[in-house]
Every structure is written in C-alpha cells, then in structure tokens.
C-alpha cells in the first residue's frame, strides 16, 4: 500500500500565476524536489514530471479564467512521491473515466502512466466546492525493485 500524501514527511508548496510559464517552473521545481528527496535514479522520475506537466498545463488551459493561480503541493517519503495540483475552477474531471479512453490525450495519458507505475490518482474538491486538487501518488523503486 502507498503512503497517503498527508502522512509523507517532506513537503514543498509552490504557487504560480496560471500562465504558460507555470508548467516549466513547476517541472523544474519537481526536478529539484525529486533530486533532493529521492535522488536521480528512481524510475518514477520522468513519468512523474510528464504527469505533473500535463496537470499544470490543464489548470492553465482550462481553469485560468476562474483561477488566477495554480498551486502545486509536493510530498515525499521513503516509499512514495506525491503531488497535488490545485486550482479554483469548480469542474472536477472524472479521472477513472479517462483511463483507457482517448489514448495519448491529456488525462488519459496521466491515468495510464499513474496506473502503469502502480500509483493512485484522486480528485479532491475544496470545502466550498469552488476548486479542486488532483493528487497523484507514486511508489518509489529506488533500486528498480518492486514497490
């Protein structure tokens, strides 16, 4: 079982304007965080960066009209790396409806990569229903072994 993001000991929060450069900055920050917390060898590294980039790009592309900022929360521990992408647009995509449909497209790719790594994905709405976070949790396999 993967450790839930709230229970992971390391945490980093990044809030950016919901503009195109947010994708690059979030990805660069994730690379730094992963290097510091996990090292460069984990097989989840490159897929995690792709997943994060897609989620931040979706927030910028689809939520910026209602959400001037996008926030990324990174969490990590010895067996898991997690990140949540938050915006203030109320629409909550049905992540599992995306799995296996429209291959190569946005959330379908996110779900394929997440499941392929043995990870999990969840959409959590804000208490006031005015926004949401999409959380991805991936197991770490630092030496290429099983999670």
C-alpha positions, -999 to +999 in steps of 0.1 A: +000+000+000+012+035-008+016+060+020-011+088+017+003+122+008-007+137+042+014+112+060+046+118+040+073+137+059+086+160+032+065+188+018+070+217-006+043+242-018+046+262-050+020+288-060+023+303-095+002+326-118-019+305-141+001+313-172+021+291-196+054+295-179+039+278-148+043+245-165+081+249-169+085+263-134+065+235-118+085+209-137+118+225-127+108+226-091+097+190-092+131+180-106+148+198-077+125+183-051+129+148-065+167+151-066+168+163-030+143+138-017+148+107-039+179+112-060+181+108-097+177+071-101+141+064-094+121+051-124+091+072-115+111+104-120+105+111-158+068+099-158+061+120-127+075+150-145+053+143-175+022+138-153+028+170-134+034+190-166+001+177-180-019+185-149-004+221-146-010+227-183-046+216-179-051+241-150-035+269-170-055+260-201-089+253-186-091+269-152-073+303-155-105+321-163-117+314-128-084+307-111-056+333-114-032+309-096-023+273-097-007+257-066+014+225-066+020+207-033+048+181-033+050+154-006+076+127-003+088+099+019+109+067+018+083+048-003+062+074-021+063+107-040+030+126-043+019+159-058-013+177-059-022+204-085-049+228-072-069+255-090-101+274-081-122+261-110-151+240-097-151+214-125-139+180-113-128+157-141-137+120-138-102+106-138-112+069-140-135+076-169-104+088-187-084+056-182-083+035-214-101+062-235-086+086-260-051+072-257-024+099-260-047+126-247-043+146-215-059+129-186-059+095-203-021+097-205-019+108-169-040+078-158-022+053-180+012+065-166+000+066-130-016+031-131+014+017-150+037+028-122+014+013-096+003+047-084-030+063-075-049+094-085-078+112-068-097+144-073-104+163-041-129+192-041-124+223-019-147+225+011-166+254-006-168+235-038-151+264-056-120+245-067-102+211-066-069+194-064-058+164-084-035+143-063-011+117-078+008+093-055+036+071-070+056+044-053+093+048-052+115+020-065+150+035-060+169+004-070+145-007-097+128-033-074+091-037-066+072-011-047 
